[in-house]
């Protein structure tokens, strides 16, 4: 199987960077998106950045690609999510008979879920999960060959995790991407102990970037970025119950890093359009998005823990349909123009002209802030 760059160069496929958001079992939507893109074959991947469930999809994609190209990647992704479903059969979290009858995939009505939710707010994993058991690690080790991930020649893989000590996001790539790194990227601090890597504890990468985009600017040549977004940025309804408020707070927190990078991308685009960055290394990024809003808007956050095969395959099929719709509507845009209008996405963040600082001053402050936010562990 030819590498991404080689295939893109012969005119048969368009190169893109993939940004895969995390979201527990909602990541099966991303599985469906990737499955449809691989089946279609008109896109090549230059870089793949993933956080949490997005990181798991990324390493499954790389493992399978190195094993057998697009078809190998499809098989590996399917095997990974099938293993998740098998392991989930033994979970104490199960839907109530009424929820099964009415097709509700959330756990809001499950007494067991309610108990664990309250329990996790009183006791930490250091109190109750002394052995730090996480069934997800077993699935990851059993289904993913990280040696193949390291040898993947088709595209670069980036996995992010949050340094507990300094709160900065760290991006792992190449041979740094191990099972521990992926588990760190998915480590929810109320459920599991922080994952230590080289003596440093890490939590879920979503606190710092979900997923991070900035590695694409420095490590790849492709200017098109396709975001697979699971967590909705906007919700029309105002949360009222304690659980709804907590869920919305988590969504806002996990989208904050992504919105910060949106602002930086849009700022650079405007400066380039004004001719203010001529002769610099800054380049515009054409953003595209496949969003799971249509399927997740009616699901509570508790459904992210649901690993039933029927739920995972429903998410997969929805992801496949969303990817096919995207290709039909926007394939021609890739390599030409952005199909995601960031100025519209960030419209509430943009001040009236009269309130803006001079462009030069804003640019210096924004670049300084972006450099600081994207600094790796240790102030790199």
N, C-alpha and C positions, 0 to 999 in steps of 0.2 A: 504494500500500500504506500503510495507516494505521500510525501509530507505535505502539510498544508500549503506551504509556500510554493512547492512545485506544482501542485494541482491548480492553485489559483492562477499560476502564471500561464497555464495553457489555455485559459479562456473558458474552461468548462465549469468553473465554480467561482463564487465570490467569497473573499475572505472576510471574516468577522471575528471579533472578540466576544466571548460569551461571559456574562455576569450572572451567576446563579444565586438567588437569594435563599436564605434558610427559612424553615417553617415547620419543623417536625415532619409528621406524615403527610402534610400538605406538599412536601417535596416530591411526592408521587406525581403531582401536576408537572413538575419539571422533567421527570422521567418521561412523561408523555410527549412533552415538547421536544426533548432531545431525540426520542424515538422517531417522531415525524420528520425532524430535520435530517436525521441520518438516512431515513428511508428515501426522502426526496433527493438528497445528494447534490443540490445546487449551491450549498454553502460549505465553505471550509472554515475550520477554526484555527485561529492564530494563537490566541491565549484564552484560557478558561480560568475565571476567578470564582471561588465558591466559599460560602460561609455556612457552617452548621450542616443542614441537610443538603445545601448547595455544594458543600465541600465533598460530601459523600457521593453525590451524583458526579462531581468532577473527577474523583479518583476512579469510580467505576467506569466512566467514559474513557479515561486514559488507559486503564488496564485492558479493557476490551478492545480499544483501538489498536493498541500495540500487539494484541493477540491476533486480531483478525479484521482490522479495518472497521468500516462502518457496521457491518453485520456483527462482527465480534463485539463492538461497543453496545449494540442493541441487546445482544445476548447477555452481556455482563450486567447491564442495567436491570434487565428483567430478573436475572438470578439474584441480584442483591435485594430487590424489593420482595421477591418471593421468600427469601430467607427472613426478611423482616416480618412478613406475615406469619410464617411458621413459628418464629420465636414469640410473636405476640399472642399466640394461642394460650400461653401459660401465664399471661399477665393477669394480675388481680383486678385490673380495670376492665370491666365488661359493661356493655349497654344493658339497660333494663328491657324486659320483654315488651313493654309499651313502646320504647324507642325503636326497637327492632320492627315492631308491627307498623309503626308510622314512618319508618325510613329515616329516623333522626340519628345521624352519626355522631352527635356530640355526647359528652358524658355528664352534662349538667344535672341530670336527674339520677345519676348513679350515687348511691350512698357511699360506696368505696372511694369514688373520686372526691366527694365532698370531704370525707375523712382525711384523705391524703393531702388535700389542698390546705385544710386547716392545720394539720399536723406539720406540714412543711413551713408554716409561718411561725411555728412555736419552736420547733427543733431543727437544727441544721444537719446536713448530711454527715458532719463530723461527729454528731451525737448518736445517730442511728445507723448509718451505713458504714460501720467501722472497717469492713473489708473492701469498701469502695466498689461494690459489685455493680456492673453496668452491662446488661445483656446485649446492648448495641455493640460493644467492643467485640464480643464473640462473633457476631454476624460479620463485622468488618474484617476481622482477621481470617475468618473462614472463607469469605467470598472475594476479597481483594488481594491481588499479588502486588505488593508495593515495589518489588524489584522491576516489574513491568511498567508500573507507573513512572518510575525513575527513568526508564529507557524510552518512554514514549517520544517518538520523533515527530508525531503529527502536530503537536501544539504544546505550549507551555502551561503548566498548572500552578495556580496560586491559591493558597489557603490562608485565611486570616483567623487570628485568635487575639483575645484581649489580655494584655499583661495586667494581672491583678494589682501589682505593686504600684505601677505608675499610670494605669488607665489607658495606655497607648495601644493602638492596634499594631500587631506584628504580622507581616506577610511572610509565609514560608513558601519556598519554591524549590524545584529540582529535587535533590536527594534529601532535603530537609523535610519533605512531605512524608510523614510516617503515620502509622495507626494512632500513635499518641497525639500527633498534631491534629489529625482529623477529629479525634475525640475531644481535644481541647477546644476546637472550633465549635463543637456542639455542646459544650459543658454548661448546663444551666445551673447556676450557683445554689439554687434552693433545693436541687435534687441530687447533685453529685459534688464530690470534692473537686477542688481545682486540680487540673492536670499539670503536673510539673514536667517541664522540658528544660534540660540543662540547669536544674535547680530553681527555675522561675515558674511560679504558678500562673496558669492561664484559665480564663473563662471563655464563654461563647464569644465568637468574633463579631456577633451582631451588635455588641455594645460600641464597637469602634467603627464598623463599616459593614453593611449588609446588602450586597457584598462590596468589597473594595474595588474601585475602578482605577486608581492611580497607577498600579503596576503596568497597565496597558500603555500608559503614556511613555514609559521609560523602557519597557522590555519587548514591545512589539512594534511593528511598522503599520499595522492596520488602523485605519481611522474610523471604522464602523464598529460600534459596540451594541450588541443585542442583549438587553436586560430581560431576564425571566423573573418577574416580580410576583411574589406570593402574598406579601403583607400589603394590604391596601393603604395608600397614603391618606385618602379621604373617606370619611363615612358620614352619611347624612344624618343618621340618628344620633341623639345625644345619649351617652351611656348613663344609666340611672342606678342599676343595682351595683353592689360592691364588686361582683365578679366582672360585670361589663366595664366598670371604671378601670379595674386592674388590667383587663385585656386591652383596652384602648391605650392605656399608659404604656404598656409593653410595645404595642404597635408603633406608637410615636417614637419611643426610645430607639427601637430597632430600625426605624426609617431615617433617623436623624443624620447618621453618617452618610447615607446615600444622598439625601437632600443637600448636604454640604458639598458633596462632590458635584452634584448637578449645578450648584451655583458657580463653582469654579469653572466647570466646562462652559457654561453659558457666558461667563465673564470673559474668558479667553476668546470665545467665538466673536463676541461683540468687538473686542479690541482688534482682532484680526480683520474683521469686516471694515473697521475704521482705518485700517492700515497702520495701526500703532505698534504692531509686533513684527513688522518686516525686519528680516535679518536675524530673528531669534529662532530658538529651537522649539518654541511653542507651536502646537498644531491644533487645528480644530478637530473635534470628535463628533461624528454623526451618530446620534443616539436613536436606538430603536427599542421597542418594548413589546413583550408578550406578557400580559397580566392575567392573574387568576381571579380578578375581582368578581367576575360573574358567578364563580362557584363558591368562593370563600365568604362572600358578603353575608350569606345566611348561615354560616357556620361559626360556632363559638371557638375560642382558643382551645377549649378542652378537646376538640376533635383532632388537634395536632398530635394527640397521644393515641389516637385510634389507628391500630395497625391491622384491622380486619381486611382480608383480601378483597372483599366486595367493595370496601371503601377505597382502597388503594387503586383498584382497577378503574373505579369511577373517576377518581382524580386523574389517573393516567389518560383515560379516554377524553376527558375534558381538555387536558393539556395537548393531546394530539390534535384535537379539533381547533384549538386556539392557534397552534403553530401553522396548521394548514390554512386557516383564515389569514394569518399574518403573511404567509408566503404569497397568497393570491393577491392580497391588497398592496403589499409593500416590497416584494422582491425587487421590483424595478428601481426602488429608491436606494437600495444598498449600493454603496460606491458612488452615489450621486448626490443624495440629499438626506437629511434626517427625517425620519417619520414620527419622531417624538419631539414636540415643540417644547423645549425647556423654558422658554420665555413665558409660555402659557402655564406650564407646570408650576413655575415659581412666581406667578403674577402677584400674589399677595405679599411676597417678600421684596418687591421692587418699589423703591421710594419714588415719589414724584420728582421730576427734574429739579425743581426749585430746592429740594431737600438733599440732593446728592452732593457728595464731595467732588472736587475736581478729579477727572479720570486718572491722571497720573498718580495722585495721592491714593485713590481707591485701589489702583493696580498694585502699588507697593504694599499697601496694607493687606490686600487679599492674597498676594503671593507669599508674603511673610506668614500669614495665618495658615495658608494651605501647606507650606513647608513644615510649619510646626505641627499641624494636625497629622500630617503624613509621616512624621519622623518615626523611625523604628525604635525599638527598645534600646535604651542606653543613649538616647538623644541623637541617633544616627539620622 
